[in-house]
Amino acid sequence: MDQYDRASELEQAEREAAIANARNATKLYRSDCIDCGDDLEPHRLEYGICVPCKATREHQDKQRGRR
Ligand SMILES: [Zn+2]
């Protein structure tokens, strides 16, 4: 294997790693609510929870803090 082959192989490995990282990044976002399993609206995807469930959680957190 000469120097050029090694360089292009490394380049390809880096490209594949970058693609794998991009796939993992999109996997972080779930498409359904973590609490009720409803499909999330696009603007809720990064939160992973729908608006009603988020409100319920905040309500419960407040009650917990009062105790
Ligand atoms: Zn929900």
N, CA, C, O and the ligand as a Tripos MOL2 file, in Angstrom:
@<TRIPOS>MOLECULE
protein
  269   267    68     0     0
PROTEIN
NO_CHARGES

@<TRIPOS>ATOM
      1 N           0.8490   -1.2090    0.0000 N.3       1 MET1
      2 CA          0.0000    0.0000    0.0000 C.3       1 MET1
      3 C           0.8810    1.2540    0.0000 C.2       1 MET1
      4 O           1.7460    1.4010    0.8630 O.2       1 MET1
      5 N           0.6720    2.1300   -0.9350 N.am      2 ASP2
      6 CA          1.5130    3.3270   -0.9660 C.3       2 ASP2
      7 C           0.8670    4.4680   -0.1650 C.2       2 ASP2
      8 O          -0.2400    4.3530    0.3610 O.2       2 ASP2
      9 N           1.6000    5.5430   -0.1030 N.am      3 GLN3
     10 CA          1.1750    6.6660    0.7430 C.3       3 GLN3
     11 C          -0.1970    7.2180    0.3340 C.2       3 GLN3
     12 O          -1.0070    7.6010    1.1790 O.2       3 GLN3
     13 N          -0.4330    7.2480   -0.9740 N.am      4 TYR4
     14 CA         -1.6890    7.8400   -1.4630 C.3       4 TYR4
     15 C          -2.8980    6.9900   -1.0410 C.2       4 TYR4
     16 O          -3.9250    7.5210   -0.6180 O.2       4 TYR4
     17 N          -2.7570    5.6610   -1.1650 N.am      5 ASP5
     18 CA         -3.8620    4.7720   -0.7800 C.3       5 ASP5
     19 C          -4.1960    4.9410    0.6960 C.2       5 ASP5
     20 O          -5.3640    4.9900    1.0840 O.2       5 ASP5
     21 N          -3.1570    5.0280    1.5050 N.am      6 ARG6
     22 CA         -3.3690    5.1500    2.9340 C.3       6 ARG6
     23 C          -4.1270    6.4500    3.2630 C.2       6 ARG6
     24 O          -5.0180    6.4750    4.1120 O.2       6 ARG6
     25 N          -3.7410    7.5260    2.5610 N.am      7 ALA7
     26 CA         -4.3670    8.8200    2.8170 C.3       7 ALA7
     27 C          -5.8510    8.7980    2.4330 C.2       7 ALA7
     28 O          -6.6940    9.3180    3.1640 O.2       7 ALA7
     29 N          -6.1600    8.1970    1.2930 N.am      8 SER8
     30 CA         -7.5510    8.1910    0.8470 C.3       8 SER8
     31 C          -8.3890    7.2580    1.7260 C.2       8 SER8
     32 O          -9.5840    7.4820    1.9180 O.2       8 SER8
     33 N          -7.7520    6.2130    2.2550 N.am      9 GLU9
     34 CA         -8.4740    5.3040    3.1450 C.3       9 GLU9
     35 C          -8.8290    6.0150    4.4450 C.2       9 GLU9
     36 O          -9.9300    5.8700    4.9760 O.2       9 GLU9
     37 N          -7.8690    6.7850    4.9380 N.am     10 LEU10
     38 CA         -8.0980    7.5560    6.1640 C.3      10 LEU10
     39 C          -9.2080    8.5800    5.9350 C.2      10 LEU10
     40 O         -10.0690    8.7920    6.7880 O.2      10 LEU10
     41 N          -9.1640    9.2030    4.7700 N.am     11 GLU11
     42 CA        -10.1600   10.2040    4.4240 C.3      11 GLU11
     43 C         -11.5590    9.5910    4.4030 C.2      11 GLU11
     44 O         -12.5260   10.1910    4.8720 O.2      11 GLU11
     45 N         -11.6410    8.3920    3.8530 N.am     12 GLN12
     46 CA        -12.9400    7.7190    3.7730 C.3      12 GLN12
     47 C         -13.4350    7.3340    5.1650 C.2      12 GLN12
     48 O         -14.6260    7.4420    5.4590 O.2      12 GLN12
     49 N         -12.5240    6.8900    6.0120 N.am     13 ALA13
     50 CA        -12.9010    6.5220    7.3730 C.3      13 ALA13
     51 C         -13.4350    7.7400    8.1190 C.2      13 ALA13
     52 O         -14.4090    7.6390    8.8650 O.2      13 ALA13
     53 N         -12.7960    8.8920    7.9170 N.am     14 GLU14
     54 CA        -13.2490   10.1180    8.5650 C.3      14 GLU14
     55 C         -14.6270   10.5240    8.0620 C.2      14 GLU14
     56 O         -15.4770   10.9800    8.8260 O.2      14 GLU14
     57 N         -14.8290   10.3480    6.7580 N.am     15 ARG15
     58 CA        -16.1250   10.7100    6.1760 C.3      15 ARG15
     59 C         -17.2210    9.8080    6.7460 C.2      15 ARG15
     60 O         -18.3140   10.2780    7.0630 O.2      15 ARG15
     61 N         -16.9250    8.5110    6.8760 N.am     16 GLU16
     62 CA        -17.9100    7.5850    7.4060 C.3      16 GLU16
     63 C         -18.2210    7.8870    8.8710 C.2      16 GLU16
     64 O         -19.3620    7.7570    9.3130 O.2      16 GLU16
     65 N         -17.1920    8.2900    9.6200 N.am     17 ALA17
     66 CA        -17.3960    8.6420   11.0220 C.3      17 ALA17
     67 C         -18.2800    9.8720   11.1370 C.2      17 ALA17
     68 O         -19.1300    9.9530   12.0240 O.2      17 ALA17
     69 N         -18.0780   10.8390   10.2320 N.am     18 ALA18
     70 CA        -18.8850   12.0540   10.2490 C.3      18 ALA18
     71 C         -20.3410   11.7330    9.9400 C.2      18 ALA18
     72 O         -21.2500   12.2980   10.5480 O.2      18 ALA18
     73 N         -20.5570   10.8280    8.9970 N.am     19 ILE19
     74 CA        -21.9320   10.4380    8.6550 C.3      19 ILE19
     75 C         -22.5810    9.7110    9.8330 C.2      19 ILE19
     76 O         -23.7500    9.9420   10.1420 O.2      19 ILE19
     77 N         -21.8170    8.8310   10.4880 N.am     20 ALA20
     78 CA        -22.3490    8.1030   11.6380 C.3      20 ALA20
     79 C         -22.7090    9.0700   12.7610 C.2      20 ALA20
     80 O         -23.7350    8.9070   13.4210 O.2      20 ALA20
     81 N         -21.8590   10.0790   12.9760 N.am     21 ASN21
     82 CA        -22.1420   11.0830   14.0030 C.3      21 ASN21
     83 C         -23.4180   11.8360   13.6910 C.2      21 ASN21
     84 O         -24.2150   12.1050   14.5900 O.2      21 ASN21
     85 N         -23.6220   12.1800   12.4290 N.am     22 ALA22
     86 CA        -24.8250   12.9050   12.0210 C.3      22 ALA22
     87 C         -26.0600   12.0440   12.2670 C.2      22 ALA22
     88 O         -27.0970   12.5460   12.7010 O.2      22 ALA22
     89 N         -25.9430   10.7360   11.9870 N.am     23 ARG23
     90 CA        -27.0760    9.8310   12.2300 C.3      23 ARG23
     91 C         -27.3830    9.7710   13.7150 C.2      23 ARG23
     92 O         -28.5490    9.8140   14.1100 O.2      23 ARG23
     93 N         -26.3450    9.6720   14.5460 N.am     24 ASN24
     94 CA        -26.5670    9.6020   15.9900 C.3      24 ASN24
     95 C         -27.2150   10.8750   16.5060 C.2      24 ASN24
     96 O         -28.0470   10.8320   17.4130 O.2      24 ASN24
     97 N         -26.8320   12.0190   15.9240 N.am     25 ALA25
     98 CA        -27.3750   13.2980   16.3830 C.3      25 ALA25
     99 C         -28.8760   13.3480   16.1280 C.2      25 ALA25
    100 O         -29.6260   13.8320   16.9750 O.2      25 ALA25
    101 N         -29.3280   12.8550   14.9740 N.am     26 THR26
    102 CA        -30.7650   12.8940   14.7090 C.3      26 THR26
    103 C         -31.4940   11.8750   15.5700 C.2      26 THR26
    104 O         -32.6770   12.0470   15.8620 O.2      26 THR26
    105 N         -30.8050   10.8160   15.9810 N.am     27 LYS27
    106 CA        -31.4360    9.8030   16.8340 C.3      27 LYS27
    107 C         -31.7260   10.3380   18.2190 C.2      27 LYS27
    108 O         -32.6010    9.8240   18.9160 O.2      27 LYS27
    109 N         -30.9910   11.3770   18.6270 N.am     28 LEU28
    110 CA        -31.2200   11.9570   19.9530 C.3      28 LEU28
    111 C         -32.6380   12.4880   20.0650 C.2      28 LEU28
    112 O         -33.2220   12.5030   21.1490 O.2      28 LEU28
    113 N         -33.1800   12.9200   18.9500 N.am     29 TYR29
    114 CA        -34.5270   13.4710   18.9630 C.3      29 TYR29
    115 C         -35.5350   12.3700   18.7200 C.2      29 TYR29
    116 O         -35.5110   11.7350   17.6650 O.2      29 TYR29
    117 N         -36.4090   12.1330   19.6590 N.am     30 ARG30
    118 CA        -37.4430   11.1360   19.4490 C.3      30 ARG30
    119 C         -38.6250   11.8070   18.7710 C.2      30 ARG30
    120 O         -38.8240   13.0140   18.9020 O.2      30 ARG30
    121 N         -39.4060   11.0190   18.0470 N.am     31 SER31
    122 CA        -40.5090   11.5980   17.2840 C.3      31 SER31
    123 C         -41.8240   11.4950   18.0340 C.2      31 SER31
    124 O         -42.8500   12.0010   17.5780 O.2      31 SER31
    125 N         -41.7900   10.8260   19.2080 N.am     32 ASP32
    126 CA        -43.0200   10.7320   19.9930 C.3      32 ASP32
    127 C         -42.7700   11.2100   21.4210 C.2      32 ASP32
    128 O         -41.6320   11.2450   21.8890 O.2      32 ASP32
    129 N         -43.8520   11.5750   22.1000 N.am     33 CYS33
    130 CA        -43.7310   12.1130   23.4540 C.3      33 CYS33
    131 C         -43.2370   11.0320   24.4130 C.2      33 CYS33
    132 O         -43.6990    9.8920   24.3680 O.2      33 CYS33
    133 N         -42.3010   11.3990   25.2730 N.am     34 ILE34
    134 CA        -41.7140   10.4350   26.2090 C.3      34 ILE34
    135 C         -42.7380   10.0070   27.2480 C.2      34 ILE34
    136 O         -42.6110    8.9280   27.8270 O.2      34 ILE34
    137 N         -43.7540   10.8320   27.4970 N.am     35 ASP35
    138 CA        -44.7490   10.5150   28.5240 C.3      35 ASP35
    139 C         -45.9790    9.8120   27.9550 C.2      35 ASP35
    140 O         -46.3590    8.7580   28.4630 O.2      35 ASP35
    141 N         -46.6110   10.3570   26.9200 N.am     36 CYS36
    142 CA        -47.8750    9.7960   26.4390 C.3      36 CYS36
    143 C         -47.7240    9.0790   25.0940 C.2      36 CYS36
    144 O         -48.6540    8.4010   24.6570 O.2      36 CYS36
    145 N         -46.5670    9.2180   24.4260 N.am     37 GLY37
    146 CA        -46.3460    8.4950   23.1850 C.3      37 GLY37
    147 C         -47.0020    9.1340   21.9700 C.2      37 GLY37
    148 O         -46.9540    8.5670   20.8780 O.2      37 GLY37
    149 N         -47.6160   10.3070   22.1380 N.am     38 ASP38
    150 CA        -48.2070   11.0050   21.0040 C.3      38 ASP38
    151 C         -47.1140   11.4870   20.0550 C.2      38 ASP38
    152 O         -45.9940   11.7660   20.4830 O.2      38 ASP38
    153 N         -47.4390   11.5840   18.7720 N.am     39 ASP39
    154 CA        -46.4830   12.1640   17.8280 C.3      39 ASP39
    155 C         -46.2480   13.6120   18.2020 C.2      39 ASP39
    156 O         -47.1770   14.3520   18.5260 O.2      39 ASP39
    157 N         -44.9710   14.0040   18.1480 N.am     40 LEU40
    158 CA        -44.6240   15.3710   18.5250 C.3      40 LEU40
    159 C         -44.6830   16.2930   17.3230 C.2      40 LEU40
    160 O         -44.3570   15.8940   16.2050 O.2      40 LEU40
    161 N         -45.0990   17.5250   17.5590 N.am     41 GLU41
    162 CA        -45.0030   18.5290   16.5060 C.3      41 GLU41
    163 C         -43.5250   18.8400   16.2840 C.2      41 GLU41
    164 O         -42.7190   18.7250   17.2070 O.2      41 GLU41
    165 N         -43.1660   19.2360   15.0530 N.am     42 PRO42
    166 CA        -41.7450   19.4500   14.7320 C.3      42 PRO42
    167 C         -41.0270   20.3500   15.7300 C.2      42 PRO42
    168 O         -39.8650   20.1070   16.0550 O.2      42 PRO42
    169 N         -41.7070   21.3870   16.2200 N.am     43 HIS43
    170 CA        -41.0100   22.3010   17.1280 C.3      43 HIS43
    171 C         -40.8590   21.7170   18.5230 C.2      43 HIS43
    172 O         -40.1810   22.3080   19.3630 O.2      43 HIS43
    173 N         -41.4830   20.5590   18.7930 N.am     44 ARG44
    174 CA        -41.3520   19.9100   20.1040 C.3      44 ARG44
    175 C         -40.3260   18.7850   20.0700 C.2      44 ARG44
    176 O         -39.9860   18.2320   21.1160 O.2      44 ARG44
    177 N         -39.8240   18.4350   18.8770 N.am     45 LEU45
    178 CA        -38.9530   17.2680   18.7390 C.3      45 LEU45
    179 C         -37.7340   17.3650   19.6390 C.2      45 LEU45
    180 O         -37.3400   16.3730   20.2520 O.2      45 LEU45
    181 N         -37.1320   18.5400   19.7290 N.am     46 GLU46
    182 CA        -35.8960   18.6250   20.5130 C.3      46 GLU46
    183 C         -36.1680   18.5050   22.0040 C.2      46 GLU46
    184 O         -35.2480   18.2370   22.7780 O.2      46 GLU46
    185 N         -37.4370   18.7020   22.4270 N.am     47 TYR47
    186 CA        -37.7630   18.5560   23.8430 C.3      47 TYR47
    187 C         -38.1300   17.1130   24.1730 C.2      47 TYR47
    188 O         -37.9450   16.6690   25.3060 O.2      47 TYR47
    189 N         -38.6530   16.3760   23.1840 N.am     48 GLY48
    190 CA        -38.9920   14.9750   23.3960 C.3      48 GLY48
    191 C         -40.2370   14.7870   24.2320 C.2      48 GLY48
    192 O         -40.5130   13.6830   24.7020 O.2      48 GLY48
    193 N         -40.9910   15.8560   24.4200 N.am     49 ILE49
    194 CA        -42.2040   15.7670   25.2230 C.3      49 ILE49
    195 C         -43.2150   16.7690   24.6820 C.2      49 ILE49
    196 O         -42.8350   17.8630   24.2640 O.2      49 ILE49
    197 N         -44.5120   16.4080   24.6850 N.am     50 CYS50
    198 CA        -45.5070   17.3030   24.1160 C.3      50 CYS50
    199 C         -45.8880   18.3970   25.1230 C.2      50 CYS50
    200 O         -45.5410   18.3160   26.3010 O.2      50 CYS50
    201 N         -46.5900   19.3950   24.6540 N.am     51 VAL51
    202 CA        -46.8970   20.5500   25.5000 C.3      51 VAL51
    203 C         -47.7300   20.1630   26.7320 C.2      51 VAL51
    204 O         -47.3700   20.5530   27.8430 O.2      51 VAL51
    205 N         -48.8320   19.4070   26.5760 N.am     52 PRO52
    206 CA        -49.6190   19.0390   27.7650 C.3      52 PRO52
    207 C         -48.8070   18.2620   28.8010 C.2      52 PRO52
    208 O         -48.9440   18.5070   30.0000 O.2      52 PRO52
    209 N         -47.9670   17.3300   28.3550 N.am     53 CYS53
    210 CA        -47.1720   16.5470   29.3020 C.3      53 CYS53
    211 C         -46.1270   17.4220   29.9810 C.2      53 CYS53
    212 O         -45.8390   17.2490   31.1650 O.2      53 CYS53
    213 N         -45.5590   18.3650   29.2280 N.am     54 LYS54
    214 CA        -44.5860   19.2870   29.8190 C.3      54 LYS54
    215 C         -45.2680   20.1270   30.9020 C.2      54 LYS54
    216 O         -44.7040   20.3580   31.9710 O.2      54 LYS54
    217 N         -46.4910   20.5800   30.6060 N.am     55 ALA55
    218 CA        -47.2340   21.3740   31.5750 C.3      55 ALA55
    219 C         -47.5410   20.5460   32.8170 C.2      55 ALA55
    220 O         -47.4350   21.0360   33.9410 O.2      55 ALA55
    221 N         -47.9210   19.2860   32.6080 N.am     56 THR56
    222 CA        -48.2050   18.3900   33.7400 C.3      56 THR56
    223 C         -46.9670   18.2110   34.5980 C.2      56 THR56
    224 O         -47.0440   18.2440   35.8270 O.2      56 THR56
    225 N         -45.8300   18.0210   33.9530 N.am     57 ARG57
    226 CA        -44.5850   17.8220   34.7010 C.3      57 ARG57
    227 C         -44.2290   19.0650   35.5060 C.2      57 ARG57
    228 O         -43.8350   18.9780   36.6690 O.2      57 ARG57
    229 N         -44.3750   20.2300   34.8650 N.am     58 GLU58
    230 CA        -44.0480   21.4730   35.5720 C.3      58 GLU58
    231 C         -44.9720   21.6520   36.7620 C.2      58 GLU58
    232 O         -44.5440   22.0980   37.8260 O.2      58 GLU58
    233 N         -46.2510   21.3030   36.5810 N.am     59 HIS59
    234 CA        -47.2310   21.3930   37.6550 C.3      59 HIS59
    235 C         -46.8280   20.4830   38.8110 C.2      59 HIS59
    236 O         -46.8780   20.8770   39.9760 O.2      59 HIS59
    237 N         -46.4220   19.2480   38.4640 N.am     60 GLN60
    238 CA        -46.0180   18.2950   39.4980 C.3      60 GLN60
    239 C         -44.7530   18.7640   40.2070 C.2      60 GLN60
    240 O         -44.6230   18.6110   41.4220 O.2      60 GLN60
    241 N         -43.8270   19.3310   39.4490 N.am     61 ASP61
    242 CA        -42.5950   19.8400   40.0560 C.3      61 ASP61
    243 C         -42.9130   20.9280   41.0600 C.2      61 ASP61
    244 O         -42.3210   20.9870   42.1380 O.2      61 ASP61
    245 N         -43.8590   21.7980   40.6950 N.am     62 LYS62
    246 CA        -44.2290   22.9010   41.5900 C.3      62 LYS62
    247 C         -44.8210   22.3490   42.8750 C.2      62 LYS62
    248 O         -44.4920   22.8110   43.9680 O.2      62 LYS62
    249 N         -45.6990   21.3550   42.7430 N.am     63 GLN63
    250 CA        -46.3270   20.7620   43.9260 C.3      63 GLN63
    251 C         -45.2800   20.1050   44.8040 C.2      63 GLN63
    252 O         -45.3510   20.1730   46.0310 O.2      63 GLN63
    253 N         -44.2990   19.4620   44.1640 N.am     64 ARG64
    254 CA        -43.2410   18.8030   44.9150 C.3      64 ARG64
    255 C         -42.4240   19.8310   45.6930 C.2      64 ARG64
    256 O         -42.0200   19.5910   46.8310 O.2      64 ARG64
    257 N         -42.1900   20.9780   45.0590 N.am     65 GLY65
    258 CA        -41.3880   22.0050   45.7170 C.3      65 GLY65
    259 C         -42.1010   22.6400   46.8980 C.2      65 GLY65
    260 O         -41.4610   23.1640   47.8100 O.2      65 GLY65
    261 N         -43.4270   22.5940   46.8810 N.am     66 ARG66
    262 CA        -44.2060   23.2310   47.9420 C.3      66 ARG66
    263 C         -44.1160   22.4330   49.2540 C.2      66 ARG66
    264 O         -44.2570   22.9690   50.3530 O.2      66 ARG66
    265 N         -43.8730   21.1190   49.0790 N.am     67 ARG67
    266 CA        -43.8950   20.2610   50.2420 C.3      67 ARG67
    267 C         -42.7690   20.5360   51.2150 C.2      67 ARG67
    268 O         -42.6710   19.8750   52.2490 O.2      67 ARG67
    269 ZN        -47.3460   13.8100   25.8880 Zn       68 ZN68
@<TRIPOS>BOND
     1     1     2 1
     2     2     3 1
     3     3     4 2
     4     3     5 am
     5     5     6 1
     6     6     7 1
     7     7     8 2
     8     7     9 am
     9     9    10 1
    10    10    11 1
    11    11    12 2
    12    11    13 am
    13    13    14 1
    14    14    15 1
    15    15    16 2
    16    15    17 am
    17    17    18 1
    18    18    19 1
    19    19    20 2
    20    19    21 am
    21    21    22 1
    22    22    23 1
    23    23    24 2
    24    23    25 am
    25    25    26 1
    26    26    27 1
    27    27    28 2
    28    27    29 am
    29    29    30 1
    30    30    31 1
    31    31    32 2
    32    31    33 am
    33    33    34 1
    34    34    35 1
    35    35    36 2
    36    35    37 am
    37    37    38 1
    38    38    39 1
    39    39    40 2
    40    39    41 am
    41    41    42 1
    42    42    43 1
    43    43    44 2
    44    43    45 am
    45    45    46 1
    46    46    47 1
    47    47    48 2
    48    47    49 am
    49    49    50 1
    50    50    51 1
    51    51    52 2
    52    51    53 am
    53    53    54 1
    54    54    55 1
    55    55    56 2
    56    55    57 am
    57    57    58 1
    58    58    59 1
    59    59    60 2
    60    59    61 am
    61    61    62 1
    62    62    63 1
    63    63    64 2
    64    63    65 am
    65    65    66 1
    66    66    67 1
    67    67    68 2
    68    67    69 am
    69    69    70 1
    70    70    71 1
    71    71    72 2
    72    71    73 am
    73    73    74 1
    74    74    75 1
    75    75    76 2
    76    75    77 am
    77    77    78 1
    78    78    79 1
    79    79    80 2
    80    79    81 am
    81    81    82 1
    82    82    83 1
    83    83    84 2
    84    83    85 am
    85    85    86 1
    86    86    87 1
    87    87    88 2
    88    87    89 am
    89    89    90 1
    90    90    91 1
    91    91    92 2
    92    91    93 am
    93    93    94 1
    94    94    95 1
    95    95    96 2
    96    95    97 am
    97    97    98 1
    98    98    99 1
    99    99   100 2
   100    99   101 am
   101   101   102 1
   102   102   103 1
   103   103   104 2
   104   103   105 am
   105   105   106 1
   106   106   107 1
   107   107   108 2
   108   107   109 am
   109   109   110 1
   110   110   111 1
   111   111   112 2
   112   111   113 am
   113   113   114 1
   114   114   115 1
   115   115   116 2
   116   115   117 am
   117   117   118 1
   118   118   119 1
   119   119   120 2
   120   119   121 am
   121   121   122 1
   122   122   123 1
   123   123   124 2
   124   123   125 am
   125   125   126 1
   126   126   127 1
   127   127   128 2
   128   127   129 am
   129   129   130 1
   130   130   131 1
   131   131   132 2
   132   131   133 am
   133   133   134 1
   134   134   135 1
   135   135   136 2
   136   135   137 am
   137   137   138 1
   138   138   139 1
   139   139   140 2
   140   139   141 am
   141   141   142 1
   142   142   143 1
   143   143   144 2
   144   143   145 am
   145   145   146 1
   146   146   147 1
   147   147   148 2
   148   147   149 am
   149   149   150 1
   150   150   151 1
   151   151   152 2
   152   151   153 am
   153   153   154 1
   154   154   155 1
   155   155   156 2
   156   155   157 am
   157   157   158 1
   158   158   159 1
   159   159   160 2
   160   159   161 am
   161   161   162 1
   162   162   163 1
   163   163   164 2
   164   163   165 am
   165   165   166 1
   166   166   167 1
   167   167   168 2
   168   167   169 am
   169   169   170 1
   170   170   171 1
   171   171   172 2
   172   171   173 am
   173   173   174 1
   174   174   175 1
   175   175   176 2
   176   175   177 am
   177   177   178 1
   178   178   179 1
   179   179   180 2
   180   179   181 am
   181   181   182 1
   182   182   183 1
   183   183   184 2
   184   183   185 am
   185   185   186 1
   186   186   187 1
   187   187   188 2
   188   187   189 am
   189   189   190 1
   190   190   191 1
   191   191   192 2
   192   191   193 am
   193   193   194 1
   194   194   195 1
   195   195   196 2
   196   195   197 am
   197   197   198 1
   198   198   199 1
   199   199   200 2
   200   199   201 am
   201   201   202 1
   202   202   203 1
   203   203   204 2
   204   203   205 am
   205   205   206 1
   206   206   207 1
   207   207   208 2
   208   207   209 am
   209   209   210 1
   210   210   211 1
   211   211   212 2
   212   211   213 am
   213   213   214 1
   214   214   215 1
   215   215   216 2
   216   215   217 am
   217   217   218 1
   218   218   219 1
   219   219   220 2
   220   219   221 am
   221   221   222 1
   222   222   223 1
   223   223   224 2
   224   223   225 am
   225   225   226 1
   226   226   227 1
   227   227   228 2
   228   227   229 am
   229   229   230 1
   230   230   231 1
   231   231   232 2
   232   231   233 am
   233   233   234 1
   234   234   235 1
   235   235   236 2
   236   235   237 am
   237   237   238 1
   238   238   239 1
   239   239   240 2
   240   239   241 am
   241   241   242 1
   242   242   243 1
   243   243   244 2
   244   243   245 am
   245   245   246 1
   246   246   247 1
   247   247   248 2
   248   247   249 am
   249   249   250 1
   250   250   251 1
   251   251   252 2
   252   251   253 am
   253   253   254 1
   254   254   255 1
   255   255   256 2
   256   255   257 am
   257   257   258 1
   258   258   259 1
   259   259   260 2
   260   259   261 am
   261   261   262 1
   262   262   263 1
   263   263   264 2
   264   263   265 am
   265   265   266 1
   266   266   267 1
   267   267   268 2
@<TRIPOS>SUBSTRUCTURE
     1 MET1         2 RESIDUE 1 A MET
     2 ASP2         6 RESIDUE 1 A ASP
     3 GLN3        10 RESIDUE 1 A GLN
     4 TYR4        14 RESIDUE 1 A TYR
     5 ASP5        18 RESIDUE 1 A ASP
     6 ARG6        22 RESIDUE 1 A ARG
     7 ALA7        26 RESIDUE 1 A ALA
     8 SER8        30 RESIDUE 1 A SER
     9 GLU9        34 RESIDUE 1 A GLU
    10 LEU10       38 RESIDUE 1 A LEU
    11 GLU11       42 RESIDUE 1 A GLU
    12 GLN12       46 RESIDUE 1 A GLN
    13 ALA13       50 RESIDUE 1 A ALA
    14 GLU14       54 RESIDUE 1 A GLU
    15 ARG15       58 RESIDUE 1 A ARG
    16 GLU16       62 RESIDUE 1 A GLU
    17 ALA17       66 RESIDUE 1 A ALA
    18 ALA18       70 RESIDUE 1 A ALA
    19 ILE19       74 RESIDUE 1 A ILE
    20 ALA20       78 RESIDUE 1 A ALA
    21 ASN21       82 RESIDUE 1 A ASN
    22 ALA22       86 RESIDUE 1 A ALA
    23 ARG23       90 RESIDUE 1 A ARG
    24 ASN24       94 RESIDUE 1 A ASN
    25 ALA25       98 RESIDUE 1 A ALA
    26 THR26      102 RESIDUE 1 A THR
    27 LYS27      106 RESIDUE 1 A LYS
    28 LEU28      110 RESIDUE 1 A LEU
    29 TYR29      114 RESIDUE 1 A TYR
    30 ARG30      118 RESIDUE 1 A ARG
    31 SER31      122 RESIDUE 1 A SER
    32 ASP32      126 RESIDUE 1 A ASP
    33 CYS33      130 RESIDUE 1 A CYS
    34 ILE34      134 RESIDUE 1 A ILE
    35 ASP35      138 RESIDUE 1 A ASP
    36 CYS36      142 RESIDUE 1 A CYS
    37 GLY37      146 RESIDUE 1 A GLY
    38 ASP38      150 RESIDUE 1 A ASP
    39 ASP39      154 RESIDUE 1 A ASP
    40 LEU40      158 RESIDUE 1 A LEU
    41 GLU41      162 RESIDUE 1 A GLU
    42 PRO42      166 RESIDUE 1 A PRO
    43 HIS43      170 RESIDUE 1 A HIS
    44 ARG44      174 RESIDUE 1 A ARG
    45 LEU45      178 RESIDUE 1 A LEU
    46 GLU46      182 RESIDUE 1 A GLU
    47 TYR47      186 RESIDUE 1 A TYR
    48 GLY48      190 RESIDUE 1 A GLY
    49 ILE49      194 RESIDUE 1 A ILE
    50 CYS50      198 RESIDUE 1 A CYS
    51 VAL51      202 RESIDUE 1 A VAL
    52 PRO52      206 RESIDUE 1 A PRO
    53 CYS53      210 RESIDUE 1 A CYS
    54 LYS54      214 RESIDUE 1 A LYS
    55 ALA55      218 RESIDUE 1 A ALA
    56 THR56      222 RESIDUE 1 A THR
    57 ARG57      226 RESIDUE 1 A ARG
    58 GLU58      230 RESIDUE 1 A GLU
    59 HIS59      234 RESIDUE 1 A HIS
    60 GLN60      238 RESIDUE 1 A GLN
    61 ASP61      242 RESIDUE 1 A ASP
    62 LYS62      246 RESIDUE 1 A LYS
    63 GLN63      250 RESIDUE 1 A GLN
    64 ARG64      254 RESIDUE 1 A ARG
    65 GLY65      258 RESIDUE 1 A GLY
    66 ARG66      262 RESIDUE 1 A ARG
    67 ARG67      266 RESIDUE 1 A ARG
    68 ZN68       269 GROUP 0 **** ****
